[in-house]
Amino acid sequence: TMPASIAAGLVAAAAGAGDAGIAAIAGTQAAASQNQLRFSRQNEQEADRVGVTNMVRAGYDPRSMPNMFERLARQYRYDGKPPEFLLTHPVTESRIADTRNRAEQYPQGGKEDSLRYQQMRARTQLLFEETPGMAGKRFRAMLNDNPKLDAARYGLAISQTRIGQLNDARDNLRQLLAKAPNDVAYNLAQVELDITANRLPDADQRLKKMLAQFPSSYPLKQVRADLMLKMGKPQESEKILDDLSKARPLDPDVWNRLAEVRSLTNNAIGVHQARAEYLSLTGDYQAAIEQLDFAKRRAGGNFQLAARLDARQQEIRQQEKMVKEMFR
């Protein structure tokens, strides 16, 4: 065993055969490391095998696994500091070949990620990259691999807009909108481009057209509310957000935006009401009740409004009580 071998090496070293003893210890540790590495690779192969099987069971094409491994290998081949998981689980040629051989044993086909999912994944990648320029390089590399990958072109167009390459962004969006003129994500990307280029009327016209087709679209309404502020129309922005607060009463972001806009329209009571809803949804019940106290002071002789504010305060107190009881 390894402890016995090391002990023998120590005895030899103590008896005067220093080099031989040290060599025995080193050889034993090297053998142990090799066995551990072999064991780790066997576990890794087994994990990859289970991954391929699970993909098939879930209805996906297992060839996506070796494809992903190849993409990772290309991306980090010359990177001096790859992600930590690639240091402990490197994507070797043998690993790629092994998973591809396993995947080829199954029929082709299976579910594919929807275009909408790919679009949202591209937007998420933009959020987590260090800079829009870095994200743009990633999307351009993906397009070099597959020029038909519309989600990568979409991500590239947004990154180009954000770093000021507006003509390039316009060209990419033109291609996408030619394929899918009514796609919400592509149209919102064009709206962002128009706003960046200070073509606010063009952005508003596009949003109106899209809202005529998708009147309940949350992202379209949200972007138009922001656009109205940029165009100096806070009252219209307030109306849009007020409608959104009725459709999405549990969305704290809507209430937070509504409070900000109401401060621009001098709707002081409305500011306190919106802040109260935002605070209650984010768990700050006492601050929410305090905001409604501020609103009641401004209500003056409007007894109906004061009664509604009192009732809302009571509801918030009940919510706070329920939450406290849950965590006892």
N, C-alpha and C positions, 0 to 999 in steps of 0.2 A: 504494500500500500504506500501512498505518498508519505504519510507521517513516518513509517518505518524506514523508507528510503532516505528521507532527510536526516533521521536519527543516525543512520549508518554513516552518512556523509559527515555529520558532526563528530562522531566517534573517530573516523579516519583522520579528520582534521586535527582533533585533539591529540591523537597518537603520533603526530608528526608528519603524516602524509598530507600536508596542507593543500597543495594544488589538487591532488586527487580527490580529497574530501570536498573541496569547494566545487570542483567539476561535477562531482556526484550530486551535490545539492542543486547546482544550476541546471543540470540535466533533468533532475526530477521535477523542478519547477517548470521547466520548458515543456516537459511532457504533460504536466498537469494543465498548463495553459492551452496546449494543443487540444487536449481532450475536452476542455471547457469550450474552446472555440468550435470544435466539431459538434458538441452537444448543442451550442447556441444556434449553429447553422441548421442542424436537424430540426430544432424547434421552429426556426424561421421558415423552413420548407413546409413543415406541417401547418403553420399558420397561413402561409400562402395557399396551400391546398384547401384549407377550410374556407378561406376567402373566396376562392374560385367557386367552390360548391355553394356557398351562401349567395353569391351573385346569381347563379343559375336558379336557385330556389326562389329568389326575389323577382325573377323574370328579366334580369339584365343579361346582356351579352358579356361573358367572362373575358373576352378579348380586350375589354377596356382596362383590365388590370395590367397586363404586360404593356399595353399602350401608354398607360400612366407611368409605369416604371421607365420606359424609354424616354418619355418627356422629361422626367426628373433627371435622368442620367445626362441628357443633352444640356439641360439648364444649368446643372451644377458641376459639369465636367471640369471646368477650369476655374471654379470658384474656390478661393483659398479658405473660405469659412462657410461651408454648407450648413444647412439646418442640423441641429443636434441629433435628430432621429436618423439622419443619413450617416452620421458618424458611427452610431451603434448598429444600424441596419443598412449597410451600403447596398445600392442598387447595382449589382454586378451583372456582367454579361450572362453568367451562368444562371443567375436568379431570373433574369428576364426570359432566357430560353426555357427554363424549367416551367415557369408560369404559362408561357405561350404554348408549350407542348400540352400542358394540362387543359388549357382553354380550348385548344383545337379538337379535343375529344368530344366537345359538345356542339350541337347544331348552331349555326349562325342565326342572328336575329336577336329578339328581345326588346325590352322597352328602352327608349332613349330619353334623355332629359328634354323637356319641352323647351321651346325657344324662350318662353317667358322666364323659365328658371335660369336659363343661360344668361339672359339679359340681366336679371337681378344679381346673379353671381358676378357678372362683370362689374356692376355698380359697387358691390361689396368689396371686390378686389381693389377698386379705386380708393375706397375708404381706408384700406389697411396698408397700401403702399406708402412709402416714405414721401414721395412726391408724385404728382400727376405725370411728370416726365418719365419716371421709372415705370409707372403703370403702362404708359404708352409703348415703351420698349418691349414690355412683356406681350402686349396685344399685337404689336407688329411682328414679333417672333411667331406668335400663334398663327397669324395670317400668312406668314411665309411658309409655314407647314401646310396650311389648308386655306387657300384664298377664298373658299366658299363659307368660311366660318363667320356667319353674320354677327354673332354675339361679340366676337373679338373686334370686328369692324365698328360695332356700336361702342364698345369700351374705348377703342382708339379715338373715335370721334369726340367723345366726352373729354378724354384726356387732352386732346388737341385744343378743344375749346378753352380748357382751364389754363393752358400754358400760352394761349394767344395765337396759336396756329389756326386762325379762323378759316382761311381759304381751304386748307387741307381738311378741316373738320366738315366744312360745307360739302366738299366733294364726296367724302365718305357717307355722309347722311343722305346725299342725293341718291346714291346707289341703293341705300337701304329703303328709302321712301319710295323709290321706283318699284321695288318688289312688294312692299307692304305699306301703301299710302295711309292706311287707317290705324296702323300700329301705335298704341298709346306711348310706349317707351320711345320709339323713334321720333314721334312728334314732340314729346317733351324735351328730348335732346336738341331738336331744332329750335324749340322755344328758348332753351338755355343759351344756344348759340346766338339767337336774335337779340336776347337781352344783353349778352356780353358785347355784341356789336352795336348796342344802343338803338336797335330797331324795334322799339317797344310796341308801336302800332302793329307791326307784322306779327310779333309774338302774341298780341291780344287777339288778332284776327284768327290765328291758328287755334288758339285755345277756345274761342267761341265756336269754331267749326267742329272741334273735337267734342266739346260739351254738348253740342246738338245731337251727336251720335251716342255719347256716353254720359248722359246727364247726371248719373249718380257716382261718377268716378271721383274717388277721394284725391288721388294725386293731381288730377286736372284742376279740381277746385282749389286745392292747397296752393298750387303754383299760381293760379290766377289771383288768389288773394294777395300773394306776395307781389305780383306784377302790379296790382292796383295801387299798392303803396308806392312802388317805384314811379308810377305815373301820376302820383300826387292825388289819388282818389281814396282816402282812408275810409270814407263812408261806404263805398262799394266793397272794400275789403272787409269791413265790419259785417256787412250783410251776408257775404259769402261764409265767413267764419261763424256767424250766428246760426246759419242754416246747418253748417257742419256740426256745431255743438249739439244740435237737436238730433242729427243723424248718428253722431258718435259721442254720446254723453259721458262715456267712460274713457275717453281719450285725453289724457292730461296735456298733450302737446297742443291740441286744438284750443283748450281753455287758456293755456299760457299765451298762445298767439293772440287769442281774442282779447285778453287783458291788455296786451301791448297796444293793439290797434285801438281799443276803446280809450286809452289814454290820449291818443291823437285826435279822437273825435269829441273830447271833453265829456265823455259819458262816465262821470266819476262813480256813480252807483254801480254801473255795469262793470267797471274795472274791479271793484271790490267783490262783486258777485263772481266774476270769472276767476279772480285769484282764489277765492274761497273754494271753488270747485277744483281748481288745480291742486291746492294744498290738501284737500280732503282725499283726492285720488292718489297723492303721493305720501299719505300717511301722517301729515302734520295737522291733526284735527284741531288742536287748540288755536293754531294760527288761522285756520279756516274760520273758526267761530269768531275770532277777533275781527277778521275781514268783514264778516256779516254785521258785526257791531258797528263798524265804520259806516257800512251801507245804511244801517237803520238811522244813524245820526243825520245822514244826509236826506233821508226819506221825508223828514219834516212831518207835515200833516197828512201824508199819504198813508192812511191806516191799512188799506188793503195790501200795499207793498210791504209795510212793516210786518203785517201778519204772515205774509209769505216768507219773509226773511226769518221770522221767529220759528216758523214750521221747519224751515230748512236747517236752522241751527239745531233743533231737536233731533232731526234725522241724523245729523252728523254726530251728535252726542251718542245716539244709539249705535252708530257704526263703530265709534271708538270703544264703546262698552263691549260690543261683540268681539272686536279684535283682541282686547285685553283678556277676555274670558277664554279665547282660543289659546292664548299663550300662557295660561296659568299652569 
